[in-house]
Amino acid sequence: MTLDIIELAHARAYPPRVSEFTQPFWQGLAEGRWQTTRCTQCSRFTFPPKPICPHCWSKDMAWEAFATEGELYSWTRVHAPPAVFAGEAPYSLGIIDLDGGLRIAVRLLDPDSGTYAPGMRMRMVALRYQDGPLFAARPA
């Protein structure tokens, strides 16, 4: 699935660790592709991407596109963040039930109204920082 890409003119506050296994995820995200791993034995998706299925323990995992929209389950606004994110406060975090069945924790890009509501439709976006990508969600 294709994501909107938002360009940001600064580096990530806390870059993720990229391994040989997760490189396809981060490379895809940089190109606006939203993908994760799916077990070829039990057909279940996992996020974050995993080399072994946590449901049936199979090592037969494949990279597949995944739903880019979902429903906001819960959210919070952070006013007193860890030191590394102090320059970004206040900011919002949420839990989204993606349409394909995964529940993920994600940074929320604030809507014009500045508030969210459980059940609100959300869409994933790619954030392209100077030093690499991250993902977030915003109202659909």
A tleap script that builds the chain and sets N, CA, C and O, in Angstrom:
source leaprc.protein.ff14SB
mol = sequence {
  NMET THR LEU ASP ILE ILE GLU LEU ALA HIE
  ALA ARG ALA TYR PRO PRO ARG VAL SER GLU
  PHE THR GLN PRO PHE TRP GLN GLY LEU ALA
  GLU GLY ARG TRP GLN THR THR ARG CYS THR
  GLN CYS SER ARG PHE THR PHE PRO PRO LYS
  PRO ILE CYS PRO HIE CYS TRP SER LYS ASP
  MET ALA TRP GLU ALA PHE ALA THR GLU GLY
  GLU LEU TYR SER TRP THR ARG VAL HIE ALA
  PRO PRO ALA VAL PHE ALA GLY GLU ALA PRO
  TYR SER LEU GLY ILE ILE ASP LEU ASP GLY
  GLY LEU ARG ILE ALA VAL ARG LEU LEU ASP
  PRO ASP SER GLY THR TYR ALA PRO GLY MET
  ARG MET ARG MET VAL ALA LEU ARG TYR GLN
  ASP GLY PRO LEU PHE ALA ALA ARG PRO CALA
}
set mol.1.N position { 0.836 -1.172 0.000 }
set mol.1.CA position { 0.000 0.000 0.000 }
set mol.1.C position { 0.888 1.245 0.000 }
set mol.1.O position { 1.952 1.255 0.619 }
set mol.2.N position { 0.456 2.265 -0.681 }
set mol.2.CA position { 1.237 3.487 -0.798 }
set mol.2.C position { 0.841 4.500 0.274 }
set mol.2.O position { -0.340 4.715 0.546 }
set mol.3.N position { 1.848 5.109 0.867 }
set mol.3.CA position { 1.640 6.120 1.909 }
set mol.3.C position { 1.953 7.505 1.376 }
set mol.3.O position { 2.804 7.660 0.501 }
set mol.4.N position { 1.266 8.514 1.900 }
set mol.4.CA position { 1.691 9.888 1.668 }
set mol.4.C position { 3.020 10.064 2.390 }
set mol.4.O position { 3.225 9.504 3.467 }
set mol.5.N position { 3.919 10.841 1.798 }
set mol.5.CA position { 5.225 11.105 2.403 }
set mol.5.C position { 5.277 12.567 2.831 }
set mol.5.O position { 4.996 13.468 2.041 }
set mol.6.N position { 5.638 12.787 4.082 }
set mol.6.CA position { 5.786 14.139 4.619 }
set mol.6.C position { 7.277 14.400 4.818 }
set mol.6.O position { 7.941 13.696 5.579 }
set mol.7.N position { 7.796 15.410 4.131 }
set mol.7.CA position { 9.215 15.767 4.222 }
set mol.7.C position { 9.449 16.618 5.467 }
set mol.7.O position { 8.699 17.556 5.735 }
set mol.8.N position { 10.496 16.284 6.227 }
set mol.8.CA position { 10.853 17.042 7.430 }
set mol.8.C position { 12.315 17.482 7.321 }
set mol.8.O position { 13.175 16.693 6.929 }
set mol.9.N position { 12.592 18.724 7.664 }
set mol.9.CA position { 13.914 19.316 7.462 }
set mol.9.C position { 14.832 19.175 8.671 }
set mol.9.O position { 15.659 20.050 8.927 }
set mol.10.N position { 14.694 18.091 9.407 }
set mol.10.CA position { 15.589 17.850 10.537 }
set mol.10.C position { 15.767 16.335 10.721 }
set mol.10.O position { 15.078 15.532 10.093 }
set mol.11.N position { 16.701 15.974 11.590 }
set mol.11.CA position { 16.983 14.560 11.853 }
set mol.11.C position { 15.993 13.997 12.872 }
set mol.11.O position { 15.356 14.744 13.615 }
set mol.12.N position { 15.877 12.690 12.894 }
set mol.12.CA position { 15.020 12.009 13.869 }
set mol.12.C position { 15.622 12.164 15.263 }
set mol.12.O position { 16.841 12.101 15.426 }
set mol.13.N position { 14.776 12.367 16.258 }
set mol.13.CA position { 15.246 12.522 17.636 }
set mol.13.C position { 15.829 11.217 18.169 }
set mol.13.O position { 16.786 11.236 18.942 }
set mol.14.N position { 15.264 10.097 17.765 }
set mol.14.CA position { 15.701 8.790 18.264 }
set mol.14.C position { 15.574 7.781 17.124 }
set mol.14.O position { 14.563 7.087 17.023 }
set mol.15.N position { 16.597 7.696 16.262 }
set mol.15.CA position { 16.513 6.804 15.102 }
set mol.15.C position { 16.374 5.337 15.518 }
set mol.15.O position { 16.964 4.913 16.512 }
set mol.16.N position { 15.599 4.569 14.764 }
set mol.16.CA position { 15.451 3.144 15.071 }
set mol.16.C position { 16.708 2.373 14.683 }
set mol.16.O position { 17.506 2.825 13.862 }
set mol.17.N position { 16.862 1.209 15.288 }
set mol.17.CA position { 17.940 0.313 14.876 }
set mol.17.C position { 17.480 -0.416 13.618 }
set mol.17.O position { 16.397 -1.001 13.591 }
set mol.18.N position { 18.297 -0.378 12.593 }
set mol.18.CA position { 17.979 -1.064 11.343 }
set mol.18.C position { 18.901 -2.267 11.233 }
set mol.18.O position { 20.123 -2.132 11.277 }
set mol.19.N position { 18.306 -3.443 11.089 }
set mol.19.CA position { 19.087 -4.673 10.952 }
set mol.19.C position { 18.972 -5.181 9.516 }
set mol.19.O position { 18.200 -4.647 8.720 }
set mol.20.N position { 19.732 -6.196 9.201 }
set mol.20.CA position { 19.637 -6.807 7.878 }
set mol.20.C position { 18.204 -7.283 7.624 }
set mol.20.O position { 17.692 -7.169 6.510 }
set mol.21.N position { 17.563 -7.819 8.669 }
set mol.21.CA position { 16.195 -8.309 8.503 }
set mol.21.C position { 15.197 -7.173 8.297 }
set mol.21.O position { 14.315 -7.286 7.446 }
set mol.22.N position { 15.316 -6.072 9.060 }
set mol.22.CA position { 14.324 -4.994 8.971 }
set mol.22.C position { 14.600 -3.998 7.844 }
set mol.22.O position { 13.779 -3.119 7.585 }
set mol.23.N position { 15.737 -4.124 7.177 }
set mol.23.CA position { 16.081 -3.205 6.087 }
set mol.23.C position { 14.971 -3.084 5.036 }
set mol.23.O position { 14.684 -1.966 4.608 }
set mol.24.N position { 14.328 -4.187 4.597 }
set mol.24.CA position { 13.240 -4.034 3.611 }
set mol.24.C position { 12.091 -3.157 4.115 }
set mol.24.O position { 11.492 -2.420 3.332 }
set mol.25.N position { 11.778 -3.228 5.410 }
set mol.25.CA position { 10.717 -2.385 5.956 }
set mol.25.C position { 11.098 -0.917 5.849 }
set mol.25.O position { 10.325 -0.105 5.341 }
set mol.26.N position { 12.302 -0.574 6.333 }
set mol.26.CA position { 12.729 0.828 6.351 }
set mol.26.C position { 12.951 1.371 4.938 }
set mol.26.O position { 12.638 2.531 4.668 }
set mol.27.N position { 13.479 0.557 4.047 }
set mol.27.CA position { 13.659 0.993 2.658 }
set mol.27.C position { 12.301 1.231 2.005 }
set mol.27.O position { 12.108 2.233 1.316 }
set mol.28.N position { 11.365 0.316 2.220 }
set mol.28.CA position { 10.018 0.486 1.682 }
set mol.28.C position { 9.354 1.734 2.230 }
set mol.28.O position { 8.719 2.483 1.487 }
set mol.29.N position { 9.498 1.961 3.532 }
set mol.29.CA position { 8.899 3.138 4.161 }
set mol.29.C position { 9.464 4.420 3.548 }
set mol.29.O position { 8.722 5.373 3.310 }
set mol.30.N position { 10.768 4.448 3.292 }
set mol.30.CA position { 11.399 5.616 2.672 }
set mol.30.C position { 10.812 5.895 1.292 }
set mol.30.O position { 10.811 7.036 0.831 }
set mol.31.N position { 10.315 4.849 0.637 }
set mol.31.CA position { 9.723 4.975 -0.699 }
set mol.31.C position { 8.201 5.112 -0.643 }
set mol.31.O position { 7.541 5.158 -1.681 }
set mol.32.N position { 7.646 5.178 0.570 }
set mol.32.CA position { 6.202 5.324 0.713 }
set mol.32.C position { 5.430 4.018 0.668 }
set mol.32.O position { 4.222 4.019 0.435 }
set mol.33.N position { 6.118 2.896 0.890 }
set mol.33.CA position { 5.439 1.587 0.910 }
set mol.33.C position { 5.252 1.131 2.350 }
set mol.33.O position { 6.188 1.192 3.148 }
set mol.34.N position { 4.050 0.674 2.685 }
set mol.34.CA position { 3.710 0.183 4.020 }
set mol.34.C position { 3.621 -1.327 3.927 }
set mol.34.O position { 2.709 -1.864 3.299 }
set mol.35.N position { 4.563 -2.010 4.549 }
set mol.35.CA position { 4.610 -3.468 4.466 }
set mol.35.C position { 5.065 -4.052 5.790 }
set mol.35.O position { 5.683 -3.376 6.613 }
set mol.36.N position { 4.748 -5.311 5.973 }
set mol.36.CA position { 5.197 -6.029 7.155 }
set mol.36.C position { 5.316 -7.502 6.792 }
set mol.36.O position { 5.159 -7.871 5.629 }
set mol.37.N position { 5.591 -8.334 7.771 }
set mol.37.CA position { 5.749 -9.758 7.497 }
set mol.37.C position { 4.440 -10.506 7.720 }
set mol.37.O position { 3.627 -10.162 8.578 }
set mol.38.N position { 4.277 -11.546 6.905 }
set mol.38.CA position { 3.116 -12.432 7.022 }
set mol.38.C position { 3.630 -13.864 6.981 }
set mol.38.O position { 4.466 -14.211 6.147 }
set mol.39.N position { 3.128 -14.684 7.881 }
set mol.39.CA position { 3.526 -16.084 7.947 }
set mol.39.C position { 2.878 -16.849 6.793 }
set mol.39.O position { 1.671 -16.745 6.575 }
set mol.40.N position { 3.676 -17.609 6.063 }
set mol.40.CA position { 3.124 -18.382 4.954 }
set mol.40.C position { 2.461 -19.670 5.440 }
set mol.40.O position { 1.766 -20.334 4.670 }
set mol.41.N position { 2.667 -20.030 6.702 }
set mol.41.CA position { 2.040 -21.232 7.254 }
set mol.41.C position { 0.655 -20.943 7.834 }
set mol.41.O position { -0.311 -21.630 7.503 }
set mol.42.N position { 0.554 -19.930 8.697 }
set mol.42.CA position { -0.737 -19.639 9.352 }
set mol.42.C position { -1.416 -18.389 8.786 }
set mol.42.O position { -2.530 -18.054 9.188 }
set mol.43.N position { -0.754 -17.704 7.863 }
set mol.43.CA position { -1.294 -16.530 7.155 }
set mol.43.C position { -1.520 -15.302 8.030 }
set mol.43.O position { -2.251 -14.398 7.625 }
set mol.44.N position { -0.921 -15.239 9.210 }
set mol.44.CA position { -1.115 -14.081 10.090 }
set mol.44.C position { -0.010 -13.050 9.882 }
set mol.44.O position { 1.158 -13.389 9.691 }
set mol.45.N position { -0.417 -11.777 9.923 }
set mol.45.CA position { 0.528 -10.670 9.833 }
set mol.45.C position { 1.159 -10.419 11.196 }
set mol.45.O position { 0.572 -10.739 12.229 }
set mol.46.N position { 2.367 -9.842 11.191 }
set mol.46.CA position { 3.029 -9.433 12.427 }
set mol.46.C position { 3.571 -8.014 12.251 }
set mol.46.O position { 4.020 -7.635 11.169 }
set mol.47.N position { 3.520 -7.250 13.321 }
set mol.47.CA position { 4.134 -5.926 13.330 }
set mol.47.C position { 4.579 -5.634 14.745 }
set mol.47.O position { 3.800 -5.789 15.685 }
set mol.48.N position { 5.821 -5.211 14.909 }
set mol.48.CA position { 6.784 -4.961 13.853 }
set mol.48.C position { 7.148 -6.248 13.119 }
set mol.48.O position { 6.878 -7.345 13.609 }
set mol.49.N position { 7.767 -6.110 11.933 }
set mol.49.CA position { 8.141 -7.293 11.156 }
set mol.49.C position { 9.016 -8.239 11.975 }
set mol.49.O position { 9.879 -7.807 12.739 }
set mol.50.N position { 8.777 -9.523 11.801 }
set mol.50.CA position { 9.504 -10.535 12.572 }
set mol.50.C position { 9.997 -11.659 11.661 }
set mol.50.O position { 9.323 -12.005 10.691 }
set mol.51.N position { 11.171 -12.234 11.961 }
set mol.51.CA position { 11.685 -13.343 11.152 }
set mol.51.C position { 11.039 -14.685 11.507 }
set mol.51.O position { 11.135 -15.642 10.738 }
set mol.52.N position { 10.380 -14.758 12.672 }
set mol.52.CA position { 9.706 -15.985 13.120 }
set mol.52.C position { 8.287 -15.615 13.532 }
set mol.52.O position { 8.076 -14.621 14.226 }
set mol.53.N position { 7.325 -16.410 13.106 }
set mol.53.CA position { 5.930 -16.146 13.441 }
set mol.53.C position { 5.699 -16.368 14.937 }
set mol.53.O position { 5.992 -17.450 15.444 }
set mol.54.N position { 5.179 -15.363 15.656 }
set mol.54.CA position { 4.921 -15.530 17.086 }
set mol.54.C position { 3.663 -16.356 17.372 }
set mol.54.O position { 3.373 -16.663 18.528 }
set mol.55.N position { 2.923 -16.711 16.331 }
set mol.55.CA position { 1.686 -17.469 16.503 }
set mol.55.C position { 1.892 -18.974 16.325 }
set mol.55.O position { 1.353 -19.774 17.089 }
set mol.56.N position { 2.687 -19.358 15.299 }
set mol.56.CA position { 2.881 -20.797 15.040 }
set mol.56.C position { 4.356 -21.196 15.017 }
set mol.56.O position { 4.671 -22.370 14.820 }
set mol.57.N position { 5.255 -20.248 15.213 }
set mol.57.CA position { 6.701 -20.443 15.291 }
set mol.57.C position { 7.357 -20.825 13.963 }
set mol.57.O position { 8.495 -21.293 13.946 }
set mol.58.N position { 6.658 -20.633 12.875 }
set mol.58.CA position { 7.233 -20.906 11.563 }
set mol.58.C position { 8.278 -19.847 11.217 }
set mol.58.O position { 8.170 -18.690 11.626 }
set mol.59.N position { 9.284 -20.262 10.459 }
set mol.59.CA position { 10.288 -19.326 9.947 }
set mol.59.C position { 9.978 -18.924 8.507 }
set mol.59.O position { 10.758 -18.210 7.877 }
set mol.60.N position { 8.850 -19.378 7.992 }
set mol.60.CA position { 8.452 -19.079 6.618 }
set mol.60.C position { 7.655 -17.774 6.585 }
set mol.60.O position { 6.424 -17.780 6.579 }
set mol.61.N position { 8.379 -16.666 6.565 }
set mol.61.CA position { 7.763 -15.341 6.579 }
set mol.61.C position { 7.980 -14.667 5.224 }
set mol.61.O position { 9.013 -14.856 4.581 }
set mol.62.N position { 6.993 -13.882 4.803 }
set mol.62.CA position { 7.086 -13.150 3.541 }
set mol.62.C position { 6.706 -11.692 3.786 }
set mol.62.O position { 5.885 -11.386 4.651 }
set mol.63.N position { 7.317 -10.806 3.013 }
set mol.63.CA position { 6.981 -9.380 3.090 }
set mol.63.C position { 5.748 -9.127 2.243 }
set mol.63.O position { 5.682 -9.551 1.089 }
set mol.64.N position { 4.750 -8.423 2.825 }
set mol.64.CA position { 3.524 -8.102 2.093 }
set mol.64.C position { 3.040 -6.701 2.454 }
set mol.64.O position { 3.276 -6.209 3.558 }
set mol.65.N position { 2.356 -6.072 1.497 }
set mol.65.CA position { 1.718 -4.778 1.754 }
set mol.65.C position { 0.633 -4.982 2.798 }
set mol.65.O position { 0.044 -6.058 2.900 }
set mol.66.N position { 0.377 -3.934 3.573 }
set mol.66.CA position { -0.613 -4.039 4.634 }
set mol.66.C position { -1.526 -2.817 4.634 }
set mol.66.O position { -1.201 -1.790 4.038 }
set mol.67.N position { -2.656 -2.933 5.297 }
set mol.67.CA position { -3.649 -1.853 5.355 }
set mol.67.C position { -3.028 -0.561 5.872 }
set mol.67.O position { -2.281 -0.570 6.851 }
set mol.68.N position { -3.338 0.538 5.215 }
set mol.68.CA position { -2.808 1.844 5.608 }
set mol.68.C position { -3.806 2.660 6.422 }
set mol.68.O position { -3.480 3.756 6.878 }
set mol.69.N position { -5.005 2.143 6.607 }
set mol.69.CA position { -6.013 2.860 7.383 }
set mol.69.C position { -6.548 1.988 8.505 }
set mol.69.O position { -6.480 0.760 8.451 }
set mol.70.N position { -7.077 2.644 9.514 }
set mol.70.CA position { -7.651 1.925 10.637 }
set mol.70.C position { -8.413 2.864 11.545 }
set mol.70.O position { -8.679 4.016 11.203 }
set mol.71.N position { -8.758 2.341 12.717 }
set mol.71.CA position { -9.577 3.069 13.679 }
set mol.71.C position { -8.768 3.346 14.941 }
set mol.71.O position { -8.085 2.464 15.462 }
set mol.72.N position { -8.855 4.570 15.418 }
set mol.72.CA position { -8.157 4.943 16.645 }
set mol.72.C position { -8.809 4.237 17.833 }
set mol.72.O position { -10.002 4.402 18.089 }
set mol.73.N position { -8.013 3.454 18.550 }
set mol.73.CA position { -8.505 2.730 19.719 }
set mol.73.C position { -8.399 3.608 20.973 }
set mol.73.O position { -9.329 3.695 21.774 }
set mol.74.N position { -7.235 4.254 21.114 }
set mol.74.CA position { -6.983 5.105 22.273 }
set mol.74.C position { -5.859 6.075 21.937 }
set mol.74.O position { -5.111 5.858 20.984 }
set mol.75.N position { -5.742 7.144 22.720 }
set mol.75.CA position { -4.668 8.100 22.478 }
set mol.75.C position { -4.350 8.878 23.744 }
set mol.75.O position { -5.125 8.886 24.701 }
set mol.76.N position { -3.189 9.533 23.731 }
set mol.76.CA position { -2.787 10.397 24.833 }
set mol.76.C position { -1.916 11.520 24.283 }
set mol.76.O position { -1.302 11.379 23.226 }
set mol.77.N position { -1.867 12.627 25.002 }
set mol.77.CA position { -0.977 13.729 24.638 }
set mol.77.C position { 0.143 13.778 25.675 }
set mol.77.O position { -0.107 13.783 26.880 }
set mol.78.N position { 1.374 13.813 25.187 }
set mol.78.CA position { 2.555 13.808 26.048 }
set mol.78.C position { 3.031 15.247 26.252 }
set mol.78.O position { 3.369 15.944 25.295 }
set mol.79.N position { 3.051 15.677 27.516 }
set mol.79.CA position { 3.521 17.026 27.858 }
set mol.79.C position { 4.885 16.985 28.552 }
set mol.79.O position { 5.633 17.961 28.497 }
set mol.80.N position { 5.213 15.873 29.199 }
set mol.80.CA position { 6.486 15.717 29.904 }
set mol.80.C position { 7.190 14.483 29.337 }
set mol.80.O position { 7.140 13.409 29.935 }
set mol.81.N position { 7.845 14.638 28.182 }
set mol.81.CA position { 8.443 13.492 27.493 }
set mol.81.C position { 9.827 13.134 28.024 }
set mol.81.O position { 10.407 13.874 28.819 }
set mol.82.N position { 10.355 11.984 27.574 }
set mol.82.CA position { 11.762 11.683 27.839 }
set mol.82.C position { 12.624 12.808 27.243 }
set mol.82.O position { 12.208 13.473 26.295 }
set mol.83.N position { 13.795 13.011 27.787 }
set mol.83.CA position { 14.663 14.122 27.383 }
set mol.83.C position { 14.892 14.188 25.875 }
set mol.83.O position { 14.923 15.280 25.307 }
set mol.84.N position { 15.053 13.046 25.221 }
set mol.84.CA position { 15.349 13.037 23.790 }
set mol.84.C position { 14.213 13.640 22.958 }
set mol.84.O position { 14.458 14.135 21.858 }
set mol.85.N position { 12.987 13.607 23.460 }
set mol.85.CA position { 11.839 14.152 22.734 }
set mol.85.C position { 11.350 15.496 23.299 }
set mol.85.O position { 10.291 15.978 22.898 }
set mol.86.N position { 12.097 16.096 24.209 }
set mol.86.CA position { 11.664 17.330 24.877 }
set mol.86.C position { 11.355 18.451 23.886 }
set mol.86.O position { 10.419 19.222 24.099 }
set mol.87.N position { 12.115 18.548 22.827 }
set mol.87.CA position { 11.896 19.603 21.845 }
set mol.87.C position { 10.650 19.411 21.001 }
set mol.87.O position { 10.251 20.323 20.277 }
set mol.88.N position { 10.030 18.246 21.079 }
set mol.88.CA position { 8.846 17.955 20.269 }
set mol.88.C position { 7.547 18.054 21.062 }
set mol.88.O position { 6.466 17.960 20.481 }
set mol.89.N position { 7.633 18.239 22.365 }
set mol.89.CA position { 6.432 18.256 23.214 }
set mol.89.C position { 5.672 19.565 23.046 }
set mol.89.O position { 6.284 20.591 22.747 }
set mol.90.N position { 4.362 19.558 23.230 }
set mol.90.CA position { 3.557 18.353 23.439 }
set mol.90.C position { 3.309 17.632 22.112 }
set mol.90.O position { 3.265 18.257 21.052 }
set mol.91.N position { 3.151 16.319 22.188 }
set mol.91.CA position { 2.846 15.518 21.002 }
set mol.91.C position { 1.882 14.412 21.402 }
set mol.91.O position { 1.699 14.127 22.585 }
set mol.92.N position { 1.274 13.798 20.407 }
set mol.92.CA position { 0.259 12.778 20.669 }
set mol.92.C position { 0.725 11.406 20.213 }
set mol.92.O position { 1.412 11.265 19.202 }
set mol.93.N position { 0.338 10.402 20.980 }
set mol.93.CA position { 0.584 8.999 20.660 }
set mol.93.C position { -0.757 8.282 20.673 }
set mol.93.O position { -1.663 8.655 21.418 }
set mol.94.N position { -0.878 7.252 19.845 }
set mol.94.CA position { -2.136 6.522 19.814 }
set mol.94.C position { -1.955 5.056 19.522 }
set mol.94.O position { -0.882 4.609 19.117 }
set mol.95.N position { -3.011 4.323 19.731 }
set mol.95.CA position { -3.078 2.912 19.366 }
set mol.95.C position { -4.139 2.811 18.284 }
set mol.95.O position { -5.276 3.245 18.469 }
set mol.96.N position { -3.755 2.234 17.151 }
set mol.96.CA position { -4.655 2.134 16.005 }
set mol.96.C position { -4.883 0.671 15.660 }
set mol.96.O position { -3.941 -0.117 15.577 }
set mol.97.N position { -6.145 0.322 15.462 }
set mol.97.CA position { -6.514 -0.998 14.949 }
set mol.97.C position { -6.575 -0.868 13.433 }
set mol.97.O position { -7.549 -0.355 12.882 }
set mol.98.N position { -5.515 -1.341 12.760 }
set mol.98.CA position { -5.483 -1.267 11.303 }
set mol.98.C position { -6.520 -2.217 10.710 }
set mol.98.O position { -6.844 -3.244 11.307 }
set mol.99.N position { -7.032 -1.871 9.541 }
set mol.99.CA position { -8.102 -2.648 8.921 }
set mol.99.C position { -7.728 -4.112 8.686 }
set mol.99.O position { -8.608 -4.972 8.655 }
set mol.100.N position { -6.465 -4.403 8.526 }
set mol.100.CA position { -6.036 -5.781 8.293 }
set mol.100.C position { -5.938 -6.632 9.541 }
set mol.100.O position { -5.623 -7.818 9.453 }
set mol.101.N position { -6.202 -6.048 10.711 }
set mol.101.CA position { -6.223 -6.846 11.928 }
set mol.101.C position { -5.105 -6.594 12.917 }
set mol.101.O position { -5.130 -7.160 14.010 }
set mol.102.N position { -4.128 -5.770 12.583 }
set mol.102.CA position { -3.049 -5.485 13.529 }
set mol.102.C position { -3.384 -4.258 14.366 }
set mol.102.O position { -4.031 -3.324 13.892 }
set mol.103.N position { -2.937 -4.272 15.607 }
set mol.103.CA position { -3.050 -3.113 16.506 }
set mol.103.C position { -1.637 -2.590 16.725 }
set mol.103.O position { -0.757 -3.328 17.168 }
set mol.104.N position { -1.420 -1.304 16.413 }
set mol.104.CA position { -0.079 -0.744 16.541 }
set mol.104.C position { -0.097 0.554 17.344 }
set mol.104.O position { -1.085 1.289 17.350 }
set mol.105.N position { 1.022 0.816 18.020 }
set mol.105.CA position { 1.240 2.087 18.712 }
set mol.105.C position { 1.982 2.993 17.738 }
set mol.105.O position { 2.906 2.557 17.051 }
set mol.106.N position { 1.569 4.260 17.685 }
set mol.106.CA position { 2.106 5.145 16.662 }
set mol.106.C position { 2.027 6.611 17.108 }
set mol.106.O position { 1.167 6.995 17.900 }
set mol.107.N position { 2.939 7.401 16.580 }
set mol.107.CA position { 2.887 8.858 16.768 }
set mol.107.C position { 1.715 9.390 15.961 }
set mol.107.O position { 1.505 8.966 14.825 }
set mol.108.N position { 0.954 10.305 16.525 }
set mol.108.CA position { -0.185 10.907 15.833 }
set mol.108.C position { 0.161 12.331 15.423 }
set mol.108.O position { 0.687 13.108 16.220 }
set mol.109.N position { -0.136 12.663 14.187 }
set mol.109.CA position { 0.035 14.033 13.724 }
set mol.109.C position { -1.241 14.770 14.074 }
set mol.109.O position { -2.329 14.369 13.658 }
set mol.110.N position { -1.116 15.832 14.828 }
set mol.110.CA position { -2.281 16.516 15.381 }
set mol.110.C position { -3.228 17.046 14.313 }
set mol.110.O position { -2.799 17.667 13.341 }
set mol.111.N position { -4.517 16.795 14.505 }
set mol.111.CA position { -5.524 17.350 13.590 }
set mol.111.C position { -5.707 18.840 13.866 }
set mol.111.O position { -5.227 19.351 14.877 }
set mol.112.N position { -6.388 19.522 12.983 }
set mol.112.CA position { -6.623 20.964 13.152 }
set mol.112.C position { -7.295 21.283 14.482 }
set mol.112.O position { -7.006 22.307 15.102 }
set mol.113.N position { -8.188 20.405 14.914 }
set mol.113.CA position { -8.915 20.657 16.161 }
set mol.113.C position { -8.062 20.394 17.394 }
set mol.113.O position { -8.407 20.826 18.494 }
set mol.114.N position { -6.937 19.679 17.215 }
set mol.114.CA position { -6.052 19.394 18.336 }
set mol.114.C position { -6.515 18.270 19.238 }
set mol.114.O position { -5.917 18.040 20.289 }
set mol.115.N position { -7.565 17.565 18.854 }
set mol.115.CA position { -8.046 16.476 19.688 }
set mol.115.C position { -8.447 15.282 18.830 }
set mol.115.O position { -8.683 15.406 17.628 }
set mol.116.N position { -8.515 14.147 19.467 }
set mol.116.CA position { -8.885 12.899 18.806 }
set mol.116.C position { -10.056 12.290 19.550 }
set mol.116.O position { -10.423 12.744 20.633 }
set mol.117.N position { -10.637 11.262 18.961 }
set mol.117.CA position { -11.716 10.530 19.616 }
set mol.117.C position { -11.603 9.064 19.238 }
set mol.117.O position { -11.355 8.751 18.073 }
set mol.118.N position { -11.781 8.152 20.199 }
set mol.118.CA position { -11.790 6.732 19.854 }
set mol.118.C position { -12.799 6.487 18.731 }
set mol.118.O position { -13.890 7.057 18.714 }
set mol.119.N position { -12.404 5.630 17.803 }
set mol.119.CA position { -13.249 5.324 16.658 }
set mol.119.C position { -12.947 6.183 15.441 }
set mol.119.O position { -13.424 5.891 14.345 }
set mol.120.N position { -12.158 7.243 15.622 }
set mol.120.CA position { -11.789 8.122 14.509 }
set mol.120.C position { -10.992 7.328 13.479 }
set mol.120.O position { -10.118 6.538 13.835 }
set mol.121.N position { -11.298 7.539 12.207 }
set mol.121.CA position { -10.549 6.881 11.136 }
set mol.121.C position { -9.190 7.561 10.989 }
set mol.121.O position { -9.095 8.788 10.970 }
set mol.122.N position { -8.141 6.743 10.884 }
set mol.122.CA position { -6.775 7.238 10.789 }
set mol.122.C position { -6.100 6.623 9.571 }
set mol.122.O position { -6.469 5.540 9.117 }
set mol.123.N position { -5.103 7.335 9.053 }
set mol.123.CA position { -4.338 6.865 7.895 }
set mol.123.C position { -2.848 6.964 8.223 }
set mol.123.O position { -2.389 7.972 8.760 }
set mol.124.N position { -2.106 5.922 7.901 }
set mol.124.CA position { -0.663 5.915 8.106 }
set mol.124.C position { 0.009 6.842 7.092 }
set mol.124.O position { -0.461 6.987 5.964 }
set mol.125.N position { 1.111 7.465 7.509 }
set mol.125.CA position { 1.921 8.306 6.632 }
set mol.125.C position { 3.391 7.996 6.891 }
set mol.125.O position { 3.761 7.547 7.976 }
set mol.126.N position { 4.220 8.242 5.883 }
set mol.126.CA position { 5.668 8.111 6.040 }
set mol.126.C position { 6.234 9.497 6.325 }
set mol.126.O position { 5.873 10.472 5.666 }
set mol.127.N position { 7.117 9.575 7.302 }
set mol.127.CA position { 7.811 10.820 7.625 }
set mol.127.C position { 9.234 10.689 7.104 }
set mol.127.O position { 9.970 9.805 7.543 }
set mol.128.N position { 9.631 11.540 6.189 }
set mol.128.CA position { 10.970 11.462 5.615 }
set mol.128.C position { 11.835 12.545 6.254 }
set mol.128.O position { 11.811 13.706 5.846 }
set mol.129.N position { 12.599 12.135 7.267 }
set mol.129.CA position { 13.542 13.029 7.943 }
set mol.129.C position { 14.833 13.094 7.129 }
set mol.129.O position { 15.010 12.320 6.188 }
set mol.130.N position { 15.729 14.003 7.481 }
set mol.130.CA position { 17.005 14.124 6.778 }
set mol.130.C position { 17.833 12.852 6.884 }
set mol.130.O position { 18.582 12.524 5.964 }
set mol.131.N position { 17.709 12.127 8.002 }
set mol.131.CA position { 18.541 10.944 8.219 }
set mol.131.C position { 17.783 9.622 8.069 }
set mol.131.O position { 18.314 8.574 8.438 }
set mol.132.N position { 16.569 9.645 7.543 }
set mol.132.CA position { 15.841 8.398 7.325 }
set mol.132.C position { 14.364 8.528 7.656 }
set mol.132.O position { 13.915 9.581 8.108 }
set mol.133.N position { 13.603 7.451 7.431 }
set mol.133.CA position { 12.155 7.513 7.619 }
set mol.133.C position { 11.680 7.064 8.995 }
set mol.133.O position { 12.371 6.341 9.713 }
set mol.134.N position { 10.486 7.513 9.336 }
set mol.134.CA position { 9.691 6.993 10.449 }
set mol.134.C position { 8.252 6.968 9.946 }
set mol.134.O position { 7.978 7.416 8.832 }
set mol.135.N position { 7.341 6.453 10.748 }
set mol.135.CA position { 5.938 6.452 10.343 }
set mol.135.C position { 5.100 7.106 11.425 }
set mol.135.O position { 5.513 7.197 12.582 }
set mol.136.N position { 3.936 7.551 11.040 }
set mol.136.CA position { 2.993 8.192 11.950 }
set mol.136.C position { 1.605 7.976 11.365 }
set mol.136.O position { 1.447 7.319 10.337 }
set mol.137.N position { 0.604 8.537 12.032 }
set mol.137.CA position { -0.765 8.462 11.518 }
set mol.137.C position { -1.422 9.821 11.683 }
set mol.137.O position { -1.053 10.606 12.557 }
set mol.138.N position { -2.401 10.085 10.829 }
set mol.138.CA position { -3.184 11.316 10.910 }
set mol.138.C position { -4.630 10.986 10.566 }
set mol.138.O position { -4.905 9.925 10.005 }
set mol.139.N position { -5.541 11.868 10.888 }
set mol.139.CA position { -6.943 11.590 10.560 }
set mol.139.C position { -7.121 11.327 9.063 }
set mol.139.O position { -6.538 12.016 8.227 }
set mol.140.N position { -7.931 10.325 8.741 }
set mol.140.CA position { -8.155 9.941 7.336 }
set mol.140.C position { -9.039 10.955 6.632 }
set mol.140.O position { -9.335 10.799 5.447 }
savepdb mol mol.pdb
quit
